[in-house]
Each structure stands twice: as C-alpha cells, then as structure tokens.
Amino acid sequence: MQSPQTAPVLTIGTRGSPLALKQAEEVRSRLAAVNGLDADAIAIRVIKTSGDIILDRPLSEVGGKGLFTKELEVALAGGEIDLAVHSAKDVATAIDPGFTLAAYLPREDVRDAFLSLIAKSPDHLPEGAIIGSSSLRRRAQMKRFRPDFRTVEFRGNVQTRLQKLADGVAQATLLAMAGLNRLGEAHRVTHVLDVAHFPPAPAQGAIVIETRAGDGAATRLAAMLDDPATRAMVEAERAFLTVLDGSCRTPIAAYSSLSDGRMSLFGQILLPDGSEVFEDEMTADADAGRDLGTRLGEKLLADAGPDFIARVKQG
C-alpha cells in the first residue's frame, strides 16, 4: 500500500471495470520497471465514467465513444491525475488539443471471440438465434454472416454476460480476445473468429496512455512505453475511422499489419442490418499510415455512394 505520508510520483486515472483496472496495473508495472521505481510509488485512481453508469441503453443513443473517456479527461485537465489509461478503441477520433496520446503499449490479439453455452461456433447456432452485443459492428457482421440471426443489447463484464447466456437472454455473445486474455478469461472462449470474415474495430487490442499536452514530465515518462509498431497501425486505423465519421453509431471495421517496411490496411463499412457492405485493402510505406487510412476511407466512401452514411445512421 502507498504510505499516506508519501505522495505518489504519478497518479494514473482509469475506469473501475476489472479490465480497465488490469490495463492500468499493466501501465503502472511497465512505468515502474522502466524508471526503476517501486510500483507503489505510482497511484491508481478509479474514476466512474458515463459509460459505466448508463447500462440500459446503447452507447450510440447517449453519446458514443466519449462516454468512456470524458470524466477521465476532466480529471486529467484538473490535475487530479497525471495519466489516463484507455482502451484505444474507446478514444474519440478527434481529441482536445489540451491532451496528447503519449504512448501505445504493444498490441494484444485483435480478434473477436465467440462465447456460447449451446454452440461451438456461429455456424452451429440454431435458426433465429439471438446474439447479444452492444457493438453495432459485431451485430452487423453477424447479420451479414447469417441474416436469420437476431440481436439484442448486451453490456456488462464477462461474468455478467455469461450469466445472461445462462438465463437465455441470448444464445451467444462476442467479446474482444485482448480483454479476455488480459483478464485471464481466455478459457471462456468457444471459438475465435477469423479476421478475414469478422474484422475487428479500429484500434482493438491496444492500450493508450493520454496526458496533458503541457505536462512535459508525465508525457516523457509515458512516452518511454510507446511501441512504434502499435502506434503506426492504430494511427492508420484511426485516420480511416475519422474519414468515415466513425463513432458508436457506425458499423466500421479495420485492421492493419506491418511487414518489411510496408503497412497493409483493410477496412469495412456495413449497414446495421448487414445487408450491404463495402470493403477494400490498401498498402503503403509503414511511415505513411495516416495517409493510408485517409485514402482507404475516402475510397470506401466513394464506392458506397454519398447517401451510405446517412442510411447507416438511419439504421
């Protein structure tokens, strides 16, 4: 425990979910190791966000991605915390200039996991099966895969969702493999979905550290943890998302890979019912990821036509 007489060197702000705490603890451990500090010299402060409070409605109806970061940024701006730790896929595409994304940790598994108590894969679910998910992307991809599937809003931690499956609220649900791995819950997975057929959310599997733009000391400390490969891939995916007006109201998927100094970026946009999809892949030099994401987003918008995003938002 931190001695009450000893002020922490840094204070990390995080949501209070089991996964968010695991991610904050990983950041603390890495910061302590790289700076030769005792982990107890770095405090973790739990801050409840709107996304943690509003559980009865889809995020798309109440504000989207910012619901998981807004209160953390308020605490950061006020100097209550020095660093905010987020799942990168929860961070809005445009952040306030008063903040900076100082570091990305090495990326975890980007794939989605299928969890069910009655079927070993989506192929084996019965006709008209109900898929529980709060993600419009996952719901759209499942309905594209099998139009007979029905979907319901499904939020909560792993144990809560498993209990909902046991109670028959849904026959299956989908979660990020990265989160399950970090929680030591990978054994819950029934089937890991192939990114070729079920591409993930942009930035899925990455942890990002946000700091105040004017706080050079905290930013320098955080930057020591930055993984250049993860940053390059996530920045490309976020650029793609920005062009497409990406938010929790839009089913969008993207994933990138690096090889021999080149980056490959795949992107996908869907109608919420999965009935229409546009997707493509582009490559560029590894250091041109943002431009690559922008070009791919513009191409998919052109392919889809001017009214596609409007129809997406209409559901």
Summary of the structure (lengths in Angstrom):
residues: 315
radius of gyration: 19.6
end to end distance: 49.6
largest distance: 62.2
contacts: 1073
relative contact order: 0.14
helix: 40%
strand: 22%
